[in-house]
């Protein structure tokens, strides 16, 4: 995992994001199939990143990372 030096946010793998969503929704993350994307034959990029720095500069609230957002914790906006 790579950490962004400007925010401290780590990148999130697709599988990890699926696990977070499954846990949030009360599903068993162990039931998610796993495979390296490059061997699945599925179309699309092997690495996809969302850079929200420009959006964050225009907002008055702090954007939360996937782990924080999907944890169900609602901190006070800063």
mmJSON file of the N, C-alpha and C atoms, coordinates in Angstrom:
{"data_MODEL":{"atom_site":{
"group_PDB":["ATOM","ATOM","ATOM","ATOM","ATOM","ATOM","ATOM","ATOM","ATOM","ATOM","ATOM","ATOM","ATOM","ATOM","ATOM","ATOM","ATOM","ATOM","ATOM","ATOM","ATOM","ATOM","ATOM","ATOM","ATOM","ATOM","ATOM","ATOM","ATOM","ATOM","ATOM","ATOM","ATOM","ATOM","ATOM","ATOM","ATOM","ATOM","ATOM","ATOM","ATOM","ATOM","ATOM","ATOM","ATOM","ATOM","ATOM","ATOM","ATOM","ATOM","ATOM","ATOM","ATOM","ATOM","ATOM","ATOM","ATOM","ATOM","ATOM","ATOM","ATOM","ATOM","ATOM","ATOM","ATOM","ATOM","ATOM","ATOM","ATOM","ATOM","ATOM","ATOM","ATOM","ATOM","ATOM","ATOM","ATOM","ATOM","ATOM","ATOM","ATOM","ATOM","ATOM","ATOM","ATOM","ATOM","ATOM","ATOM","ATOM","ATOM","ATOM","ATOM","ATOM","ATOM","ATOM","ATOM","ATOM","ATOM","ATOM","ATOM","ATOM","ATOM","ATOM","ATOM","ATOM","ATOM","ATOM","ATOM","ATOM","ATOM","ATOM","ATOM","ATOM","ATOM","ATOM","ATOM","ATOM","ATOM","ATOM","ATOM","ATOM","ATOM","ATOM","ATOM","ATOM","ATOM","ATOM","ATOM","ATOM","ATOM","ATOM","ATOM","ATOM","ATOM","ATOM","ATOM","ATOM","ATOM","ATOM","ATOM","ATOM","ATOM","ATOM","ATOM","ATOM","ATOM","ATOM","ATOM","ATOM","ATOM","ATOM","ATOM","ATOM","ATOM","ATOM","ATOM","ATOM","ATOM","ATOM","ATOM","ATOM","ATOM","ATOM","ATOM","ATOM","ATOM","ATOM","ATOM","ATOM","ATOM","ATOM","ATOM","ATOM","ATOM","ATOM","ATOM","ATOM","ATOM","ATOM","ATOM","ATOM","ATOM","ATOM","ATOM","ATOM","ATOM","ATOM","ATOM","ATOM","ATOM","ATOM","ATOM","ATOM","ATOM","ATOM","ATOM","ATOM","ATOM","ATOM","ATOM","ATOM","ATOM","ATOM","ATOM","ATOM","ATOM","ATOM","ATOM","ATOM","ATOM","ATOM","ATOM","ATOM","ATOM","ATOM","ATOM","ATOM","ATOM","ATOM","ATOM","ATOM","ATOM","ATOM","ATOM","ATOM","ATOM","ATOM","ATOM","ATOM","ATOM","ATOM","ATOM","ATOM","ATOM"],
"id":[1,2,3,4,5,6,7,8,9,10,11,12,13,14,15,16,17,18,19,20,21,22,23,24,25,26,27,28,29,30,31,32,33,34,35,36,37,38,39,40,41,42,43,44,45,46,47,48,49,50,51,52,53,54,55,56,57,58,59,60,61,62,63,64,65,66,67,68,69,70,71,72,73,74,75,76,77,78,79,80,81,82,83,84,85,86,87,88,89,90,91,92,93,94,95,96,97,98,99,100,101,102,103,104,105,106,107,108,109,110,111,112,113,114,115,116,117,118,119,120,121,122,123,124,125,126,127,128,129,130,131,132,133,134,135,136,137,138,139,140,141,142,143,144,145,146,147,148,149,150,151,152,153,154,155,156,157,158,159,160,161,162,163,164,165,166,167,168,169,170,171,172,173,174,175,176,177,178,179,180,181,182,183,184,185,186,187,188,189,190,191,192,193,194,195,196,197,198,199,200,201,202,203,204,205,206,207,208,209,210,211,212,213,214,215,216,217,218,219,220,221,222,223,224,225,226,227,228,229,230,231,232,233,234],
"type_symbol":["N","C","C","N","C","C","N","C","C","N","C","C","N","C","C","N","C","C","N","C","C","N","C","C","N","C","C","N","C","C","N","C","C","N","C","C","N","C","C","N","C","C","N","C","C","N","C","C","N","C","C","N","C","C","N","C","C","N","C","C","N","C","C","N","C","C","N","C","C","N","C","C","N","C","C","N","C","C","N","C","C","N","C","C","N","C","C","N","C","C","N","C","C","N","C","C","N","C","C","N","C","C","N","C","C","N","C","C","N","C","C","N","C","C","N","C","C","N","C","C","N","C","C","N","C","C","N","C","C","N","C","C","N","C","C","N","C","C","N","C","C","N","C","C","N","C","C","N","C","C","N","C","C","N","C","C","N","C","C","N","C","C","N","C","C","N","C","C","N","C","C","N","C","C","N","C","C","N","C","C","N","C","C","N","C","C","N","C","C","N","C","C","N","C","C","N","C","C","N","C","C","N","C","C","N","C","C","N","C","C","N","C","C","N","C","C","N","C","C","N","C","C","N","C","C","N","C","C","N","C","C","N","C","C"],
"label_atom_id":["N","CA","C","N","CA","C","N","CA","C","N","CA","C","N","CA","C","N","CA","C","N","CA","C","N","CA","C","N","CA","C","N","CA","C","N","CA","C","N","CA","C","N","CA","C","N","CA","C","N","CA","C","N","CA","C","N","CA","C","N","CA","C","N","CA","C","N","CA","C","N","CA","C","N","CA","C","N","CA","C","N","CA","C","N","CA","C","N","CA","C","N","CA","C","N","CA","C","N","CA","C","N","CA","C","N","CA","C","N","CA","C","N","CA","C","N","CA","C","N","CA","C","N","CA","C","N","CA","C","N","CA","C","N","CA","C","N","CA","C","N","CA","C","N","CA","C","N","CA","C","N","CA","C","N","CA","C","N","CA","C","N","CA","C","N","CA","C","N","CA","C","N","CA","C","N","CA","C","N","CA","C","N","CA","C","N","CA","C","N","CA","C","N","CA","C","N","CA","C","N","CA","C","N","CA","C","N","CA","C","N","CA","C","N","CA","C","N","CA","C","N","CA","C","N","CA","C","N","CA","C","N","CA","C","N","CA","C","N","CA","C","N","CA","C","N","CA","C","N","CA","C","N","CA","C","N","CA","C","N","CA","C","N","CA","C","N","CA","C","N","CA","C"],
"label_alt_id":[null,null,null,null,null,null,null,null,null,null,null,null,null,null,null,null,null,null,null,null,null,null,null,null,null,null,null,null,null,null,null,null,null,null,null,null,null,null,null,null,null,null,null,null,null,null,null,null,null,null,null,null,null,null,null,null,null,null,null,null,null,null,null,null,null,null,null,null,null,null,null,null,null,null,null,null,null,null,null,null,null,null,null,null,null,null,null,null,null,null,null,null,null,null,null,null,null,null,null,null,null,null,null,null,null,null,null,null,null,null,null,null,null,null,null,null,null,null,null,null,null,null,null,null,null,null,null,null,null,null,null,null,null,null,null,null,null,null,null,null,null,null,null,null,null,null,null,null,null,null,null,null,null,null,null,null,null,null,null,null,null,null,null,null,null,null,null,null,null,null,null,null,null,null,null,null,null,null,null,null,null,null,null,null,null,null,null,null,null,null,null,null,null,null,null,null,null,null,null,null,null,null,null,null,null,null,null,null,null,null,null,null,null,null,null,null,null,null,null,null,null,null,null,null,null,null,null,null,null,null,null,null,null,null],
"label_comp_id":["UNK","UNK","UNK","UNK","UNK","UNK","UNK","UNK","UNK","UNK","UNK","UNK","UNK","UNK","UNK","UNK","UNK","UNK","UNK","UNK","UNK","UNK","UNK","UNK","UNK","UNK","UNK","UNK","UNK","UNK","UNK","UNK","UNK","UNK","UNK","UNK","UNK","UNK","UNK","UNK","UNK","UNK","UNK","UNK","UNK","UNK","UNK","UNK","UNK","UNK","UNK","UNK","UNK","UNK","UNK","UNK","UNK","UNK","UNK","UNK","UNK","UNK","UNK","UNK","UNK","UNK","UNK","UNK","UNK","UNK","UNK","UNK","UNK","UNK","UNK","UNK","UNK","UNK","UNK","UNK","UNK","UNK","UNK","UNK","UNK","UNK","UNK","UNK","UNK","UNK","UNK","UNK","UNK","UNK","UNK","UNK","UNK","UNK","UNK","UNK","UNK","UNK","UNK","UNK","UNK","UNK","UNK","UNK","UNK","UNK","UNK","UNK","UNK","UNK","UNK","UNK","UNK","UNK","UNK","UNK","UNK","UNK","UNK","UNK","UNK","UNK","UNK","UNK","UNK","UNK","UNK","UNK","UNK","UNK","UNK","UNK","UNK","UNK","UNK","UNK","UNK","UNK","UNK","UNK","UNK","UNK","UNK","UNK","UNK","UNK","UNK","UNK","UNK","UNK","UNK","UNK","UNK","UNK","UNK","UNK","UNK","UNK","UNK","UNK","UNK","UNK","UNK","UNK","UNK","UNK","UNK","UNK","UNK","UNK","UNK","UNK","UNK","UNK","UNK","UNK","UNK","UNK","UNK","UNK","UNK","UNK","UNK","UNK","UNK","UNK","UNK","UNK","UNK","UNK","UNK","UNK","UNK","UNK","UNK","UNK","UNK","UNK","UNK","UNK","UNK","UNK","UNK","UNK","UNK","UNK","UNK","UNK","UNK","UNK","UNK","UNK","UNK","UNK","UNK","UNK","UNK","UNK","UNK","UNK","UNK","UNK","UNK","UNK","UNK","UNK","UNK","UNK","UNK","UNK"],
"label_asym_id":["A","A","A","A","A","A","A","A","A","A","A","A","A","A","A","A","A","A","A","A","A","A","A","A","A","A","A","A","A","A","A","A","A","A","A","A","A","A","A","A","A","A","A","A","A","A","A","A","A","A","A","A","A","A","A","A","A","A","A","A","A","A","A","A","A","A","A","A","A","A","A","A","A","A","A","A","A","A","A","A","A","A","A","A","A","A","A","A","A","A","A","A","A","A","A","A","A","A","A","A","A","A","A","A","A","A","A","A","A","A","A","A","A","A","A","A","A","A","A","A","A","A","A","A","A","A","A","A","A","A","A","A","A","A","A","A","A","A","A","A","A","A","A","A","A","A","A","A","A","A","A","A","A","A","A","A","A","A","A","A","A","A","A","A","A","A","A","A","A","A","A","A","A","A","A","A","A","A","A","A","A","A","A","A","A","A","A","A","A","A","A","A","A","A","A","A","A","A","A","A","A","A","A","A","A","A","A","A","A","A","A","A","A","A","A","A","A","A","A","A","A","A","A","A","A","A","A","A","A","A","A","A","A","A"],
"label_entity_id":["1","1","1","1","1","1","1","1","1","1","1","1","1","1","1","1","1","1","1","1","1","1","1","1","1","1","1","1","1","1","1","1","1","1","1","1","1","1","1","1","1","1","1","1","1","1","1","1","1","1","1","1","1","1","1","1","1","1","1","1","1","1","1","1","1","1","1","1","1","1","1","1","1","1","1","1","1","1","1","1","1","1","1","1","1","1","1","1","1","1","1","1","1","1","1","1","1","1","1","1","1","1","1","1","1","1","1","1","1","1","1","1","1","1","1","1","1","1","1","1","1","1","1","1","1","1","1","1","1","1","1","1","1","1","1","1","1","1","1","1","1","1","1","1","1","1","1","1","1","1","1","1","1","1","1","1","1","1","1","1","1","1","1","1","1","1","1","1","1","1","1","1","1","1","1","1","1","1","1","1","1","1","1","1","1","1","1","1","1","1","1","1","1","1","1","1","1","1","1","1","1","1","1","1","1","1","1","1","1","1","1","1","1","1","1","1","1","1","1","1","1","1","1","1","1","1","1","1","1","1","1","1","1","1"],
"label_seq_id":[1,1,1,2,2,2,3,3,3,4,4,4,5,5,5,6,6,6,7,7,7,8,8,8,9,9,9,10,10,10,11,11,11,12,12,12,13,13,13,14,14,14,15,15,15,16,16,16,17,17,17,18,18,18,19,19,19,20,20,20,21,21,21,22,22,22,23,23,23,24,24,24,25,25,25,26,26,26,27,27,27,28,28,28,29,29,29,30,30,30,31,31,31,32,32,32,33,33,33,34,34,34,35,35,35,36,36,36,37,37,37,38,38,38,39,39,39,40,40,40,41,41,41,42,42,42,43,43,43,44,44,44,45,45,45,46,46,46,47,47,47,48,48,48,49,49,49,50,50,50,51,51,51,52,52,52,53,53,53,54,54,54,55,55,55,56,56,56,57,57,57,58,58,58,59,59,59,60,60,60,61,61,61,62,62,62,63,63,63,64,64,64,65,65,65,66,66,66,67,67,67,68,68,68,69,69,69,70,70,70,71,71,71,72,72,72,73,73,73,74,74,74,75,75,75,76,76,76,77,77,77,78,78,78],
"pdbx_PDB_ins_code":[null,null,null,null,null,null,null,null,null,null,null,null,null,null,null,null,null,null,null,null,null,null,null,null,null,null,null,null,null,null,null,null,null,null,null,null,null,null,null,null,null,null,null,null,null,null,null,null,null,null,null,null,null,null,null,null,null,null,null,null,null,null,null,null,null,null,null,null,null,null,null,null,null,null,null,null,null,null,null,null,null,null,null,null,null,null,null,null,null,null,null,null,null,null,null,null,null,null,null,null,null,null,null,null,null,null,null,null,null,null,null,null,null,null,null,null,null,null,null,null,null,null,null,null,null,null,null,null,null,null,null,null,null,null,null,null,null,null,null,null,null,null,null,null,null,null,null,null,null,null,null,null,null,null,null,null,null,null,null,null,null,null,null,null,null,null,null,null,null,null,null,null,null,null,null,null,null,null,null,null,null,null,null,null,null,null,null,null,null,null,null,null,null,null,null,null,null,null,null,null,null,null,null,null,null,null,null,null,null,null,null,null,null,null,null,null,null,null,null,null,null,null,null,null,null,null,null,null,null,null,null,null,null,null],
"Cartn_x":[0.835,0.0,0.874,0.44,1.182,0.472,1.235,0.672,0.945,-0.091,0.074,0.725,1.853,2.546,1.763,0.87,0.15,-1.004,-1.561,-2.726,-2.551,-1.59,-1.432,-2.381,-3.256,-4.197,-3.476,-3.817,-3.265,-4.165,-3.569,-4.383,-5.111,-6.215,-7.031,-7.177,-6.86,-7.039,-8.538,-8.91,-10.32,-10.874,-10.081,-10.542,-10.754,-9.828,-9.961,-11.208,-11.481,-12.685,-13.929,-13.908,-15.024,-15.223,-14.114,-14.205,-14.824,-14.397,-14.942,-16.447,-16.857,-18.284,-19.073,-18.546,-19.227,-19.419,-18.365,-18.468,-19.506,-19.477,-20.436,-21.868,-22.072,-23.416,-23.783,-22.93,-23.243,-23.068,-22.248,-22.003,-20.654,-20.463,-19.22,-18.19,-17.139,-16.139,-15.376,-15.374,-14.673,-15.333,-16.555,-17.253,-16.889,-16.134,-15.723,-14.657,-14.83,-13.778,-12.563,-11.393,-10.188,-9.339,-8.707,-7.793,-7.008,-5.869,-5.115,-5.845,-6.11,-6.881,-6.249,-4.932,-4.26,-4.529,-4.944,-5.2,-6.691,-7.55,-8.988,-9.519,-8.801,-9.292,-10.355,-10.661,-11.657,-11.084,-11.897,-11.406,-11.203,-10.396,-10.184,-8.76,-8.427,-7.079,-6.75,-5.476,-5.033,-4.945,-4.703,-4.594,-5.414,-6.354,-7.214,-7.145,-6.878,-6.766,-7.646,-8.208,-9.01,-8.206,-7.891,-7.146,-8.142,-8.431,-9.459,-8.88,-7.603,-6.975,-7.654,-7.948,-8.576,-9.976,-10.731,-12.073,-11.985,-11.044,-10.899,-10.612,-9.837,-9.506,-10.735,-11.771,-12.965,-14.064,-13.893,-14.915,-14.548,-15.558,-15.324,-15.27,-15.607,-15.547,-14.413,-13.953,-12.867,-13.444,-12.89,-13.289,-12.626,-13.392,-12.849,-12.405,-11.382,-10.916,-11.895,-11.704,-12.619,-12.735,-11.614,-11.661,-12.481,-12.25,-12.987,-14.461,-14.733,-16.114,-16.929,-16.337,-17.073,-17.086,-16.35,-16.33,-17.627,-18.386,-19.645,-19.464,-18.228,-17.98,-18.232,-18.923,-19.221,-18.561,-17.31,-16.638,-17.214,-16.923,-17.347,-16.595,-17.299,-16.615,-15.618,-14.467,-13.471,-13.169],
"Cartn_y":[-1.183,0.0,1.239,2.228,3.47,4.545,5.32,6.421,7.727,8.541,9.853,10.796,11.398,12.26,13.506,13.975,15.221,15.031,13.826,13.616,12.49,11.597,10.439,9.311,9.51,8.467,7.376,6.154,5.02,4.705,4.151,3.673,2.406,2.098,0.945,0.022,-1.243,-2.229,-2.492,-2.91,-3.209,-4.243,-5.284,-6.357,-5.81,-4.979,-4.395,-3.514,-2.759,-1.936,-2.824,-3.945,-4.89,-5.441,-5.744,-6.24,-5.186,-3.945,-2.861,-2.7,-2.751,-2.602,-3.784,-5.002,-6.19,-6.089,-5.717,-5.592,-4.541,-3.399,-2.338,-2.812,-3.646,-4.118,-5.409,-5.874,-7.07,-8.367,-8.348,-9.55,-10.153,-11.402,-12.095,-11.784,-11.026,-10.682,-11.895,-12.99,-14.199,-14.811,-14.432,-14.972,-14.249,-13.162,-12.425,-13.213,-13.387,-14.058,-13.138,-13.725,-12.915,-13.493,-12.606,-12.989,-11.757,-11.963,-10.825,-10.339,-9.061,-8.486,-8.795,-8.824,-9.044,-10.436,-11.4,-12.749,-13.033,-12.077,-12.318,-12.119,-11.34,-11.054,-9.965,-9.382,-8.317,-7.039,-6.281,-5.028,-3.974,-2.996,-1.884,-1.83,-0.71,-0.498,-1.394,-1.737,-2.544,-1.698,-0.419,0.466,1.712,1.998,3.168,3.954,5.238,6.087,7.319,7.732,8.951,10.0,11.081,12.168,13.289,13.494,14.469,15.78,16.03,17.247,18.515,18.604,19.812,19.993,18.908,18.976,19.41,18.832,19.175,20.656,21.242,22.659,23.545,23.063,23.865,23.644,22.647,22.323,22.852,23.063,23.514,22.336,21.156,19.978,19.073,18.219,17.301,16.044,15.668,14.42,13.269,12.229,11.083,10.012,9.269,8.152,6.99,6.0,4.854,4.149,3.901,3.186,3.944,5.237,6.047,6.15,6.387,6.537,5.272,4.124,2.858,2.268,2.865,2.349,2.66,3.615,3.982,5.064,5.452,6.53,7.85,8.732,10.051,11.13,11.449,12.496,13.862,14.803,16.186,16.698,17.343,17.895,18.959,18.992,20.018,20.804],
"Cartn_z":[0.0,0.0,0.0,-0.705,-0.799,0.02,0.761,1.539,0.816,0.685,0.059,1.065,0.716,1.672,2.053,1.183,1.462,2.436,2.535,3.389,4.384,4.134,5.005,4.646,3.667,3.26,2.493,2.804,2.063,0.881,-0.164,-1.275,-0.812,-1.455,-1.073,-2.269,-2.075,-3.14,-3.341,-4.542,-4.823,-3.852,-3.59,-2.698,-1.281,-0.821,0.51,0.583,-0.474,-0.509,-0.435,-1.164,-1.096,0.304,0.99,2.366,3.285,3.139,3.962,3.741,2.476,2.159,2.707,2.554,3.07,4.586,5.309,6.768,7.148,6.458,6.759,6.568,5.535,5.216,5.93,6.853,7.633,6.861,5.813,5.007,5.379,5.052,5.35,4.273,4.601,3.588,3.068,3.809,3.367,2.131,1.853,0.679,-0.614,-0.512,-1.712,-2.465,-3.757,-4.519,-4.646,-4.636,-4.799,-5.915,-6.646,-7.727,-8.116,-8.688,-9.223,-10.463,-10.514,-11.625,-12.982,-13.033,-14.316,-14.885,-14.054,-14.561,-14.744,-14.416,-14.528,-15.936,-16.745,-18.086,-18.109,-16.945,-16.889,-17.489,-18.211,-18.802,-17.72,-18.031,-17.114,-16.619,-16.021,-15.522,-14.343,-14.221,-13.092,-11.827,-11.984,-10.831,-11.116,-10.246,-10.401,-9.102,-9.206,-8.017,-8.169,-7.076,-7.03,-6.275,-6.936,-6.313,-6.03,-4.765,-4.392,-3.856,-4.088,-3.548,-4.044,-5.335,-5.875,-5.29,-5.207,-4.618,-3.166,-2.407,-0.99,-0.795,-1.69,-1.578,-1.722,-2.42,-2.669,-1.629,-0.769,0.225,1.594,2.416,3.787,4.758,4.296,5.153,4.698,5.588,5.268,4.629,3.485,2.846,3.595,3.884,4.603,3.617,3.992,3.188,3.27,2.417,2.355,3.694,4.368,5.648,6.678,6.772,7.745,7.369,6.103,5.638,5.859,5.53,5.631,7.035,7.959,9.329,10.064,9.545,10.201,11.254,11.526,12.485,11.796,12.458,11.896,12.744,12.448,13.22,12.899,13.763,13.505,12.283,11.343,10.165,10.587,9.904,10.192,8.951],
"occupancy":[1.0,1.0,1.0,1.0,1.0,1.0,1.0,1.0,1.0,1.0,1.0,1.0,1.0,1.0,1.0,1.0,1.0,1.0,1.0,1.0,1.0,1.0,1.0,1.0,1.0,1.0,1.0,1.0,1.0,1.0,1.0,1.0,1.0,1.0,1.0,1.0,1.0,1.0,1.0,1.0,1.0,1.0,1.0,1.0,1.0,1.0,1.0,1.0,1.0,1.0,1.0,1.0,1.0,1.0,1.0,1.0,1.0,1.0,1.0,1.0,1.0,1.0,1.0,1.0,1.0,1.0,1.0,1.0,1.0,1.0,1.0,1.0,1.0,1.0,1.0,1.0,1.0,1.0,1.0,1.0,1.0,1.0,1.0,1.0,1.0,1.0,1.0,1.0,1.0,1.0,1.0,1.0,1.0,1.0,1.0,1.0,1.0,1.0,1.0,1.0,1.0,1.0,1.0,1.0,1.0,1.0,1.0,1.0,1.0,1.0,1.0,1.0,1.0,1.0,1.0,1.0,1.0,1.0,1.0,1.0,1.0,1.0,1.0,1.0,1.0,1.0,1.0,1.0,1.0,1.0,1.0,1.0,1.0,1.0,1.0,1.0,1.0,1.0,1.0,1.0,1.0,1.0,1.0,1.0,1.0,1.0,1.0,1.0,1.0,1.0,1.0,1.0,1.0,1.0,1.0,1.0,1.0,1.0,1.0,1.0,1.0,1.0,1.0,1.0,1.0,1.0,1.0,1.0,1.0,1.0,1.0,1.0,1.0,1.0,1.0,1.0,1.0,1.0,1.0,1.0,1.0,1.0,1.0,1.0,1.0,1.0,1.0,1.0,1.0,1.0,1.0,1.0,1.0,1.0,1.0,1.0,1.0,1.0,1.0,1.0,1.0,1.0,1.0,1.0,1.0,1.0,1.0,1.0,1.0,1.0,1.0,1.0,1.0,1.0,1.0,1.0,1.0,1.0,1.0,1.0,1.0,1.0,1.0,1.0,1.0,1.0,1.0,1.0,1.0,1.0,1.0,1.0,1.0,1.0],
"B_iso_or_equiv":[0.0,0.0,0.0,0.0,0.0,0.0,0.0,0.0,0.0,0.0,0.0,0.0,0.0,0.0,0.0,0.0,0.0,0.0,0.0,0.0,0.0,0.0,0.0,0.0,0.0,0.0,0.0,0.0,0.0,0.0,0.0,0.0,0.0,0.0,0.0,0.0,0.0,0.0,0.0,0.0,0.0,0.0,0.0,0.0,0.0,0.0,0.0,0.0,0.0,0.0,0.0,0.0,0.0,0.0,0.0,0.0,0.0,0.0,0.0,0.0,0.0,0.0,0.0,0.0,0.0,0.0,0.0,0.0,0.0,0.0,0.0,0.0,0.0,0.0,0.0,0.0,0.0,0.0,0.0,0.0,0.0,0.0,0.0,0.0,0.0,0.0,0.0,0.0,0.0,0.0,0.0,0.0,0.0,0.0,0.0,0.0,0.0,0.0,0.0,0.0,0.0,0.0,0.0,0.0,0.0,0.0,0.0,0.0,0.0,0.0,0.0,0.0,0.0,0.0,0.0,0.0,0.0,0.0,0.0,0.0,0.0,0.0,0.0,0.0,0.0,0.0,0.0,0.0,0.0,0.0,0.0,0.0,0.0,0.0,0.0,0.0,0.0,0.0,0.0,0.0,0.0,0.0,0.0,0.0,0.0,0.0,0.0,0.0,0.0,0.0,0.0,0.0,0.0,0.0,0.0,0.0,0.0,0.0,0.0,0.0,0.0,0.0,0.0,0.0,0.0,0.0,0.0,0.0,0.0,0.0,0.0,0.0,0.0,0.0,0.0,0.0,0.0,0.0,0.0,0.0,0.0,0.0,0.0,0.0,0.0,0.0,0.0,0.0,0.0,0.0,0.0,0.0,0.0,0.0,0.0,0.0,0.0,0.0,0.0,0.0,0.0,0.0,0.0,0.0,0.0,0.0,0.0,0.0,0.0,0.0,0.0,0.0,0.0,0.0,0.0,0.0,0.0,0.0,0.0,0.0,0.0,0.0,0.0,0.0,0.0,0.0,0.0,0.0,0.0,0.0,0.0,0.0,0.0,0.0],
"pdbx_formal_charge":[null,null,null,null,null,null,null,null,null,null,null,null,null,null,null,null,null,null,null,null,null,null,null,null,null,null,null,null,null,null,null,null,null,null,null,null,null,null,null,null,null,null,null,null,null,null,null,null,null,null,null,null,null,null,null,null,null,null,null,null,null,null,null,null,null,null,null,null,null,null,null,null,null,null,null,null,null,null,null,null,null,null,null,null,null,null,null,null,null,null,null,null,null,null,null,null,null,null,null,null,null,null,null,null,null,null,null,null,null,null,null,null,null,null,null,null,null,null,null,null,null,null,null,null,null,null,null,null,null,null,null,null,null,null,null,null,null,null,null,null,null,null,null,null,null,null,null,null,null,null,null,null,null,null,null,null,null,null,null,null,null,null,null,null,null,null,null,null,null,null,null,null,null,null,null,null,null,null,null,null,null,null,null,null,null,null,null,null,null,null,null,null,null,null,null,null,null,null,null,null,null,null,null,null,null,null,null,null,null,null,null,null,null,null,null,null,null,null,null,null,null,null,null,null,null,null,null,null,null,null,null,null,null,null],
"auth_seq_id":[1,1,1,2,2,2,3,3,3,4,4,4,5,5,5,6,6,6,7,7,7,8,8,8,9,9,9,10,10,10,11,11,11,12,12,12,13,13,13,14,14,14,15,15,15,16,16,16,17,17,17,18,18,18,19,19,19,20,20,20,21,21,21,22,22,22,23,23,23,24,24,24,25,25,25,26,26,26,27,27,27,28,28,28,29,29,29,30,30,30,31,31,31,32,32,32,33,33,33,34,34,34,35,35,35,36,36,36,37,37,37,38,38,38,39,39,39,40,40,40,41,41,41,42,42,42,43,43,43,44,44,44,45,45,45,46,46,46,47,47,47,48,48,48,49,49,49,50,50,50,51,51,51,52,52,52,53,53,53,54,54,54,55,55,55,56,56,56,57,57,57,58,58,58,59,59,59,60,60,60,61,61,61,62,62,62,63,63,63,64,64,64,65,65,65,66,66,66,67,67,67,68,68,68,69,69,69,70,70,70,71,71,71,72,72,72,73,73,73,74,74,74,75,75,75,76,76,76,77,77,77,78,78,78],
"auth_comp_id":["UNK","UNK","UNK","UNK","UNK","UNK","UNK","UNK","UNK","UNK","UNK","UNK","UNK","UNK","UNK","UNK","UNK","UNK","UNK","UNK","UNK","UNK","UNK","UNK","UNK","UNK","UNK","UNK","UNK","UNK","UNK","UNK","UNK","UNK","UNK","UNK","UNK","UNK","UNK","UNK","UNK","UNK","UNK","UNK","UNK","UNK","UNK","UNK","UNK","UNK","UNK","UNK","UNK","UNK","UNK","UNK","UNK","UNK","UNK","UNK","UNK","UNK","UNK","UNK","UNK","UNK","UNK","UNK","UNK","UNK","UNK","UNK","UNK","UNK","UNK","UNK","UNK","UNK","UNK","UNK","UNK","UNK","UNK","UNK","UNK","UNK","UNK","UNK","UNK","UNK","UNK","UNK","UNK","UNK","UNK","UNK","UNK","UNK","UNK","UNK","UNK","UNK","UNK","UNK","UNK","UNK","UNK","UNK","UNK","UNK","UNK","UNK","UNK","UNK","UNK","UNK","UNK","UNK","UNK","UNK","UNK","UNK","UNK","UNK","UNK","UNK","UNK","UNK","UNK","UNK","UNK","UNK","UNK","UNK","UNK","UNK","UNK","UNK","UNK","UNK","UNK","UNK","UNK","UNK","UNK","UNK","UNK","UNK","UNK","UNK","UNK","UNK","UNK","UNK","UNK","UNK","UNK","UNK","UNK","UNK","UNK","UNK","UNK","UNK","UNK","UNK","UNK","UNK","UNK","UNK","UNK","UNK","UNK","UNK","UNK","UNK","UNK","UNK","UNK","UNK","UNK","UNK","UNK","UNK","UNK","UNK","UNK","UNK","UNK","UNK","UNK","UNK","UNK","UNK","UNK","UNK","UNK","UNK","UNK","UNK","UNK","UNK","UNK","UNK","UNK","UNK","UNK","UNK","UNK","UNK","UNK","UNK","UNK","UNK","UNK","UNK","UNK","UNK","UNK","UNK","UNK","UNK","UNK","UNK","UNK","UNK","UNK","UNK","UNK","UNK","UNK","UNK","UNK","UNK"],
"auth_asym_id":["A","A","A","A","A","A","A","A","A","A","A","A","A","A","A","A","A","A","A","A","A","A","A","A","A","A","A","A","A","A","A","A","A","A","A","A","A","A","A","A","A","A","A","A","A","A","A","A","A","A","A","A","A","A","A","A","A","A","A","A","A","A","A","A","A","A","A","A","A","A","A","A","A","A","A","A","A","A","A","A","A","A","A","A","A","A","A","A","A","A","A","A","A","A","A","A","A","A","A","A","A","A","A","A","A","A","A","A","A","A","A","A","A","A","A","A","A","A","A","A","A","A","A","A","A","A","A","A","A","A","A","A","A","A","A","A","A","A","A","A","A","A","A","A","A","A","A","A","A","A","A","A","A","A","A","A","A","A","A","A","A","A","A","A","A","A","A","A","A","A","A","A","A","A","A","A","A","A","A","A","A","A","A","A","A","A","A","A","A","A","A","A","A","A","A","A","A","A","A","A","A","A","A","A","A","A","A","A","A","A","A","A","A","A","A","A","A","A","A","A","A","A","A","A","A","A","A","A","A","A","A","A","A","A"],
"auth_atom_id":["N","CA","C","N","CA","C","N","CA","C","N","CA","C","N","CA","C","N","CA","C","N","CA","C","N","CA","C","N","CA","C","N","CA","C","N","CA","C","N","CA","C","N","CA","C","N","CA","C","N","CA","C","N","CA","C","N","CA","C","N","CA","C","N","CA","C","N","CA","C","N","CA","C","N","CA","C","N","CA","C","N","CA","C","N","CA","C","N","CA","C","N","CA","C","N","CA","C","N","CA","C","N","CA","C","N","CA","C","N","CA","C","N","CA","C","N","CA","C","N","CA","C","N","CA","C","N","CA","C","N","CA","C","N","CA","C","N","CA","C","N","CA","C","N","CA","C","N","CA","C","N","CA","C","N","CA","C","N","CA","C","N","CA","C","N","CA","C","N","CA","C","N","CA","C","N","CA","C","N","CA","C","N","CA","C","N","CA","C","N","CA","C","N","CA","C","N","CA","C","N","CA","C","N","CA","C","N","CA","C","N","CA","C","N","CA","C","N","CA","C","N","CA","C","N","CA","C","N","CA","C","N","CA","C","N","CA","C","N","CA","C","N","CA","C","N","CA","C","N","CA","C","N","CA","C","N","CA","C","N","CA","C","N","CA","C","N","CA","C","N","CA","C"],
"pdbx_PDB_model_num":[1,1,1,1,1,1,1,1,1,1,1,1,1,1,1,1,1,1,1,1,1,1,1,1,1,1,1,1,1,1,1,1,1,1,1,1,1,1,1,1,1,1,1,1,1,1,1,1,1,1,1,1,1,1,1,1,1,1,1,1,1,1,1,1,1,1,1,1,1,1,1,1,1,1,1,1,1,1,1,1,1,1,1,1,1,1,1,1,1,1,1,1,1,1,1,1,1,1,1,1,1,1,1,1,1,1,1,1,1,1,1,1,1,1,1,1,1,1,1,1,1,1,1,1,1,1,1,1,1,1,1,1,1,1,1,1,1,1,1,1,1,1,1,1,1,1,1,1,1,1,1,1,1,1,1,1,1,1,1,1,1,1,1,1,1,1,1,1,1,1,1,1,1,1,1,1,1,1,1,1,1,1,1,1,1,1,1,1,1,1,1,1,1,1,1,1,1,1,1,1,1,1,1,1,1,1,1,1,1,1,1,1,1,1,1,1,1,1,1,1,1,1,1,1,1,1,1,1,1,1,1,1,1,1]
}}}
